[in-house]
Amino acid sequence: MLYIHIPFCVRKCSYCGFYSRVGGDVQTYVDTLCREIELRAEEVWPKPHKVRTVYFGGGTPTLLSVSQLGQIVGQLRRSFCLSETEEWTIEANPECLTKEYVADLRSIGAFNRVSVGVQSFADADLHTLNRRHSGEDAVRAVANLKERGYRNVSIDLIYGIPGQSAEQWTSNLDTAAKLDVQHLSCYALTVEPDTILEQQIKSGRVRMPDEDEELARYKTLLDWCGSNGFTQYEISNFCREPYRSRHNSRYWDHTPYMGFGASAHSFDGSHRRWNIADTTQYINGINNNNTYFEMEKISEIDAFNEYIMTALRTTEGIDISKLDPVFADGLKDNILKYIMEGYIYIQNGHYRPTEKGLLHADGIAADLIIA
């Protein structure tokens, strides 16, 4: 798995806690990113095998010109074996997906999945989130993708937005169905530290919905998906089969991956590596042969804990065969109460969460990890 981070944004969304920056020398960043790909492909850590998935995230990857995206794709093809790559995903903002841009994107001949950051089709919600696009822009963006033959289109939606009514949340879902998207990633709005949203809440300008309202929106989502042919395969992810995100599914399954770009993370099964979250220092580090990343060895306990935390968020659950026998025995004893109470069931060598279990997955995982 390969992940490419493009940190640039036109402006910061009110809720965003990811590393991104407004403005900057985009072409220098792209050139440096290609240099990192070239250098690390020559390393033995981790030894590059067949690459199954490639994911361009951000930030806003579609702020790059199609020529710049093609430059990165070309470097990836020169550096890795991509002949059996199943899925190329690019995250996109609706306002970027004009007819012309989508046509040029298609001409690269790489991306077969587009994840569109819609968040809401209601202009009032989008204003609260400090998004640049309108609901009409979002509808048009998906239509442009469909017109150019993109079948595998995912959209992000957010619930629990201050002022968002139950009717508007349902309307967002109905609009997604009318647009014939195949995948939904639906997240509760969370208040990240040092964000515009946090400042608005502290000043009293914005009131977040309470837990009961948020849970009601989530249950509406579950009922709606069940009635509209969407399968839940992770707490926040739903698809019409067979359009699961293969990249994210492997990430949740603890498959090794390499990340490129400022703030990108990598994982080889026993070590975690992360690039510096500053584009200037990242560029200087690579071009001047200075340190631009940190690295740590993951203990067996930490590896177990991370797997439990991610696996229990999926309907696949915990693959018992992947566990160290000592950890497996301890987990067997600790998970029994959740099986007895209907939160977990055993099937095909997996501890799988029930629908009720998914609602409480984070709390269950926190109880099962080794302190």
C-alpha positions as CSV (number, residue, x, y, z in Angstrom):
1,M,0.0,0.0,0.0
2,L,1.2,3.5,-0.9
3,Y,-0.1,6.7,0.6
4,I,0.7,10.1,-1.0
5,H,0.1,13.2,1.2
6,I,-0.8,16.5,-0.5
7,P,-1.1,19.1,2.3
8,F,-2.3,22.1,0.4
9,C,-5.7,23.8,1.0
10,V,-7.2,27.0,-0.2
11,R,-8.4,27.7,3.3
12,K,-8.7,25.8,6.6
13,C,-12.0,24.1,7.3
14,S,-13.3,25.0,10.8
15,Y,-13.2,21.4,12.1
16,C,-9.9,20.2,10.5
17,G,-7.2,18.9,12.8
18,F,-5.0,17.3,10.0
19,Y,-1.8,18.8,8.9
20,S,-2.4,21.1,6.0
21,R,-1.3,24.5,4.8
22,V,-2.7,27.4,2.9
23,G,-0.5,28.5,0.0
24,G,3.1,27.5,-0.6
25,D,5.4,26.5,-3.5
26,V,3.4,23.6,-4.8
27,Q,5.8,22.6,-7.7
28,T,8.8,22.5,-5.3
29,Y,6.8,20.2,-3.0
30,V,5.8,18.0,-5.9
31,D,9.4,17.7,-7.1
32,T,10.6,16.9,-3.6
33,L,7.8,14.3,-3.1
34,C,9.0,12.6,-6.3
35,R,12.5,12.6,-5.0
36,E,11.4,11.0,-1.7
37,I,9.6,8.3,-3.7
38,E,12.7,7.6,-5.7
39,L,15.0,7.5,-2.7
40,R,12.8,5.3,-0.5
41,A,12.0,2.8,-3.3
42,E,15.7,2.0,-3.3
43,E,15.7,1.3,0.5
44,V,15.2,-2.2,1.8
45,W,12.8,-0.9,4.5
46,P,10.2,-2.0,3.8
47,K,11.0,-4.1,0.8
48,P,8.6,-3.1,-1.9
49,H,6.5,-6.0,-3.0
50,K,3.5,-5.9,-5.3
51,V,1.5,-2.7,-4.6
52,R,-2.2,-3.4,-4.3
53,T,-3.5,0.1,-3.5
54,V,-2.4,3.7,-3.9
55,Y,-4.1,6.6,-2.1
56,F,-3.7,10.3,-2.6
57,G,-4.9,12.2,0.5
58,G,-4.7,15.6,2.0
59,G,-5.2,18.4,2.3
60,T,-6.6,18.7,-1.2
61,P,-4.9,16.6,-3.8
62,T,-7.0,18.1,-6.5
63,L,-5.5,21.5,-5.9
64,L,-2.6,20.1,-7.9
65,S,-2.7,20.5,-11.7
66,V,-3.4,17.3,-13.6
67,S,0.2,17.7,-14.9
68,Q,1.6,17.7,-11.4
69,L,-0.5,14.6,-10.4
70,G,0.8,12.9,-13.6
71,Q,4.3,13.7,-12.5
72,I,3.8,11.9,-9.2
73,V,2.0,9.0,-10.8
74,G,4.9,8.7,-13.3
75,Q,7.4,8.5,-10.5
76,L,5.4,5.9,-8.7
77,R,5.3,3.8,-11.8
78,R,9.1,4.1,-12.3
79,S,9.8,3.2,-8.6
80,F,7.3,0.4,-7.8
81,C,5.7,-2.6,-9.4
82,L,2.1,-1.3,-10.0
83,S,1.0,-3.8,-12.7
84,E,-1.3,-5.5,-10.2
85,T,-2.5,-2.4,-8.4
86,E,-6.3,-2.8,-7.8
87,E,-7.3,0.6,-6.6
88,W,-6.1,4.1,-7.1
89,T,-7.9,6.6,-4.9
90,I,-7.7,10.4,-5.0
91,E,-9.5,12.7,-2.5
92,A,-11.1,15.6,-4.1
93,N,-13.0,18.8,-3.2
94,P,-16.3,19.4,-5.1
95,E,-15.3,22.8,-6.4
96,C,-12.2,21.3,-8.1
97,L,-14.2,18.7,-10.1
98,T,-15.1,20.8,-13.1
99,K,-15.9,19.0,-16.4
100,E,-12.5,20.0,-17.7
101,Y,-10.5,18.8,-14.6
102,V,-12.3,15.5,-14.5
103,A,-11.7,14.8,-18.2
104,D,-8.0,15.6,-17.7
105,L,-7.8,13.5,-14.5
106,R,-9.2,10.6,-16.5
107,S,-6.5,11.0,-19.1
108,I,-3.8,10.1,-16.6
109,G,-5.0,6.5,-16.7
110,A,-4.4,5.7,-13.1
111,F,-7.2,6.8,-10.7
112,N,-10.2,4.4,-10.6
113,R,-11.8,5.7,-7.3
114,V,-12.6,9.2,-6.3
115,S,-13.5,10.2,-2.7
116,V,-15.3,13.5,-2.7
117,G,-15.4,15.7,0.4
118,V,-19.0,16.7,0.2
119,Q,-19.7,16.8,4.0
120,S,-23.2,18.1,3.4
121,F,-25.5,19.2,0.5
122,A,-27.0,22.0,2.7
123,D,-25.4,25.4,2.2
124,A,-26.0,26.3,5.9
125,D,-24.0,23.3,7.0
126,L,-21.2,24.1,4.6
127,H,-21.1,27.7,5.9
128,T,-20.7,26.4,9.5
129,L,-17.9,24.1,8.4
130,N,-16.2,26.9,6.4
131,R,-16.3,24.9,3.2
132,R,-15.8,26.7,-0.1
133,H,-18.3,24.7,-2.2
134,S,-22.1,24.9,-2.2
135,G,-24.5,22.0,-2.2
136,E,-25.1,22.6,-5.9
137,D,-21.3,22.4,-6.5
138,A,-21.3,19.0,-4.8
139,V,-24.1,17.6,-6.9
140,R,-22.4,18.9,-10.1
141,A,-19.1,17.4,-9.1
142,V,-20.5,13.9,-8.7
143,A,-22.4,14.2,-11.9
144,N,-19.2,15.2,-13.7
145,L,-17.4,12.1,-12.4
146,K,-20.3,9.9,-13.5
147,E,-20.3,11.5,-16.9
148,R,-16.7,10.6,-17.4
149,G,-17.2,7.0,-16.4
150,Y,-16.2,7.0,-12.8
151,R,-18.3,4.3,-11.2
152,N,-16.4,4.0,-7.9
153,V,-17.3,7.3,-6.3
154,S,-17.3,7.8,-2.5
155,I,-18.5,10.8,-0.7
156,D,-17.8,12.0,2.9
157,L,-20.8,13.2,4.9
158,I,-20.7,14.7,8.4
159,Y,-23.6,14.5,11.0
160,G,-23.8,16.4,14.3
161,I,-23.1,19.8,12.6
162,P,-24.5,22.6,14.8
163,G,-27.9,23.6,13.5
164,Q,-28.3,20.5,11.3
165,S,-31.8,19.1,11.6
166,A,-32.8,15.5,11.5
167,E,-34.6,16.2,8.2
168,Q,-31.5,17.7,6.7
169,W,-29.4,14.7,7.6
170,T,-31.9,12.4,6.0
171,S,-32.0,14.7,2.9
172,N,-28.2,14.4,2.6
173,L,-28.4,10.6,2.5
174,D,-31.3,10.7,0.0
175,T,-29.3,13.0,-2.3
176,A,-26.4,10.6,-2.2
177,A,-28.7,7.8,-3.3
178,K,-30.1,9.9,-6.1
179,L,-26.5,10.6,-7.3
180,D,-25.9,6.8,-7.4
181,V,-22.7,6.9,-5.3
182,Q,-21.4,3.5,-4.3
183,H,-19.7,4.4,-1.0
184,L,-20.4,6.6,2.0
185,S,-18.0,7.6,4.7
186,C,-20.1,9.2,7.4
187,Y,-18.5,10.8,10.5
188,A,-19.8,12.6,13.6
189,L,-18.4,16.1,13.8
190,T,-15.6,16.1,16.4
191,V,-14.0,19.0,18.1
192,E,-10.3,18.8,17.5
193,P,-7.9,21.0,19.5
194,D,-6.6,24.3,18.0
195,T,-9.3,24.4,15.3
196,I,-11.6,27.2,14.4
197,L,-14.6,25.1,15.6
198,E,-13.0,24.8,19.1
199,Q,-12.6,28.5,19.3
200,Q,-16.2,29.1,18.2
201,I,-17.5,26.7,20.9
202,K,-15.3,28.3,23.6
203,S,-16.6,31.7,22.7
204,G,-20.2,30.5,22.8
205,R,-20.9,31.3,19.2
206,V,-21.6,27.6,18.4
207,R,-23.4,24.9,20.3
208,M,-22.6,21.3,19.6
209,P,-25.5,18.7,19.7
210,D,-25.6,16.5,22.7
211,E,-24.8,12.7,22.6
212,D,-28.5,11.7,22.3
213,E,-28.9,13.8,19.1
214,E,-25.7,12.4,17.7
215,L,-26.7,8.9,18.4
216,A,-30.1,9.5,16.8
217,R,-28.4,10.7,13.6
218,Y,-26.2,7.6,13.6
219,K,-29.1,5.2,14.0
220,T,-30.9,7.1,11.2
221,L,-27.8,6.4,9.1
222,L,-27.9,2.7,9.9
223,D,-31.6,2.3,9.1
224,W,-31.2,4.3,5.9
225,C,-28.3,2.2,4.7
226,G,-30.1,-1.0,5.4
227,S,-33.1,0.2,3.3
228,N,-30.9,1.5,0.4
229,G,-28.6,-1.4,-0.3
230,F,-25.5,-0.2,1.6
231,T,-23.5,-2.6,3.7
232,Q,-21.7,-1.4,6.8
233,Y,-18.2,-2.7,7.0
234,E,-16.6,-0.3,9.5
235,I,-18.1,2.1,12.0
236,S,-18.1,5.0,9.6
237,N,-18.0,3.3,6.2
238,F,-20.8,1.9,4.1
239,C,-20.8,0.6,0.5
240,R,-22.8,-1.1,-2.2
241,E,-20.9,-4.2,-2.9
242,P,-18.3,-4.7,-4.1
243,Y,-17.1,-1.1,-3.6
244,R,-15.4,-1.3,-0.2
245,S,-12.3,0.8,0.1
246,R,-9.6,-1.7,-0.4
247,H,-6.9,0.7,0.8
248,N,-8.6,1.5,4.1
249,S,-9.6,-2.1,4.7
250,R,-6.0,-3.2,4.5
251,Y,-5.0,-0.3,6.8
252,W,-7.5,-1.4,9.4
253,D,-6.2,-5.0,9.0
254,H,-2.7,-3.8,9.9
255,T,-1.2,-4.4,6.4
256,P,2.2,-2.6,6.0
257,Y,2.2,0.6,4.0
258,M,4.5,3.4,2.9
259,G,3.6,7.0,3.2
260,F,5.2,9.9,1.2
261,G,5.0,13.6,1.8
262,A,5.0,16.0,4.7
263,S,3.4,14.4,7.8
264,A,2.9,11.0,6.1
265,H,3.2,7.9,8.1
266,S,4.6,4.5,7.2
267,F,4.4,1.0,8.9
268,D,6.4,-2.1,8.1
269,G,4.8,-4.5,10.6
270,S,7.3,-3.8,13.4
271,H,8.3,-0.1,12.9
272,R,6.4,3.1,12.5
273,R,7.9,6.0,10.7
274,W,6.5,9.5,10.2
275,N,7.7,12.5,8.2
276,I,7.9,15.9,9.7
277,A,4.7,17.9,9.6
278,D,6.1,21.0,8.0
279,T,6.5,21.4,4.3
280,T,9.5,23.7,4.5
281,Q,11.5,21.4,6.8
282,Y,10.4,18.4,4.7
283,I,11.6,20.0,1.5
284,N,14.9,21.1,3.1
285,G,15.5,17.7,4.7
286,I,15.2,15.7,1.5
287,N,17.0,18.2,-0.8
288,N,19.9,18.8,1.7
289,N,20.2,15.3,3.0
290,N,19.0,16.3,6.5
291,T,16.7,14.3,8.7
292,Y,13.1,14.7,7.8
293,F,11.4,11.8,9.6
294,E,11.3,10.0,13.0
295,M,11.0,6.3,13.6
296,E,10.1,3.9,16.4
297,K,10.0,0.2,17.0
298,I,6.6,-1.0,17.9
299,S,6.5,-3.4,20.9
300,E,4.5,-6.6,20.7
301,I,2.0,-5.1,23.2
302,D,1.6,-1.9,21.2
303,A,1.1,-3.9,18.0
304,F,-1.6,-6.0,19.7
305,N,-3.3,-2.9,21.1
306,E,-3.3,-1.1,17.8
307,Y,-4.8,-4.1,16.0
308,I,-7.6,-4.6,18.6
309,M,-8.5,-0.9,18.3
310,T,-8.8,-0.9,14.5
311,A,-10.1,-4.4,14.0
312,L,-13.1,-4.0,16.4
313,R,-14.2,-1.0,14.4
314,T,-14.8,-3.3,11.4
315,T,-17.4,-6.0,10.7
316,E,-14.6,-8.4,10.0
317,G,-13.5,-8.1,13.6
318,I,-10.4,-9.7,15.1
319,D,-8.7,-12.5,13.2
320,I,-7.7,-14.8,16.1
321,S,-5.0,-16.5,13.9
322,K,-3.1,-13.2,13.7
323,L,-2.6,-13.0,17.5
324,D,0.3,-14.2,19.5
325,P,-0.9,-17.3,21.4
326,V,-0.2,-15.7,24.8
327,F,-2.2,-12.6,23.9
328,A,-4.9,-14.7,22.3
329,D,-5.4,-16.7,25.5
330,G,-5.7,-13.5,27.6
331,L,-8.1,-11.9,25.1
332,K,-10.3,-15.1,25.1
333,D,-10.9,-14.6,28.9
334,N,-11.4,-10.9,28.7
335,I,-13.8,-10.9,25.7
336,L,-16.1,-13.5,27.1
337,K,-18.4,-11.0,29.0
338,Y,-18.9,-9.1,25.7
339,I,-19.9,-12.3,24.0
340,M,-22.3,-13.2,26.8
341,E,-23.9,-9.7,26.6
342,G,-24.4,-9.8,22.8
343,Y,-21.7,-7.3,21.8
344,I,-19.3,-9.8,20.2
345,Y,-19.9,-13.1,18.4
346,I,-17.4,-15.8,17.1
347,Q,-17.5,-16.7,13.4
348,N,-14.9,-18.3,11.2
349,G,-12.0,-17.7,13.6
350,H,-12.9,-14.1,14.2
351,Y,-14.3,-12.1,17.1
352,R,-16.8,-10.0,15.3
353,P,-18.8,-7.1,16.7
354,T,-22.6,-7.2,16.5
355,E,-24.5,-4.0,15.5
356,K,-24.7,-3.2,19.2
357,G,-21.0,-4.0,19.5
358,L,-20.1,-1.5,16.8
359,L,-21.9,1.2,18.6
360,H,-19.6,0.6,21.6
361,A,-16.5,-0.6,19.7
362,D,-14.1,2.1,21.0
363,G,-15.1,1.5,24.6
364,I,-14.9,-2.3,24.3
365,A,-11.5,-2.1,22.6
366,A,-10.3,0.3,25.4
367,D,-11.2,-2.4,27.9
368,L,-9.5,-5.2,26.0
369,I,-6.2,-3.7,25.3
370,I,-3.2,-4.4,27.5
371,A,-2.4,-1.4,29.7
